Amino acid sequence: ISSNSSFGVQNNNPFSILQAQFNWWGSSTGPTNVSNPGGAGDTVSDFVDFIPFLQSPVQAAPPLVVSADLLDPSPTTSKPVRVRVQFTSPMNTQIQPTATYGQTFPYNTFAISSGSFLSPTVWLATEAIPSNAPDGAYIMAISSAQDTNGQTMVPSTAPFYTVDNTRPTVTISVPAVGALIS
């Protein structure tokens, strides 16, 4: 409760005490009220219980990645991989996340070079799998994006994709009579 022009809280009913504890009043000294000498925050009328009060503003939780969903279930080195990343809060869509991936921490062997926000909470990343990517599972690391309040996201990791370039083999142990094998 802060930045109000007259009262932060006003209660004109002397028969009812309004409960307003654990609030930020715009000052570490609490609200302005005769029962709080030195209080420099928003003014509080009589008949308001404001003690204890917060001595600093409450910080919102930084944004987190809720999910990172691989949209292409069987990626190959011949087509792009798309990943939809969902955030907990609206993001500043002018600041793109930094997204990298690799097989070992800190998962930055390759960088995701293309991505865009579909909405304030959804970012779509598109990346071609490098032809020289070794076989194995890859993890994506996402960081540096900011929410609309300017808070930087908590860095996050998520499974990305698995590369398996092993060529399939077929073994015919007993060919059928007259079968043509080439």
Secondary structure by P-SEA (a helix, b strand, c coil): cccccccccccccccbbbbbccccccccccccccccccccccccccccccccccccccccccccccccccccccccccbbbbbbbbbccccccccccbbbbccccccccccccccccccccbbbbbbcccccccbbbbbbbbcccccccccccccccccccccccbbbbbbbcccccccccc
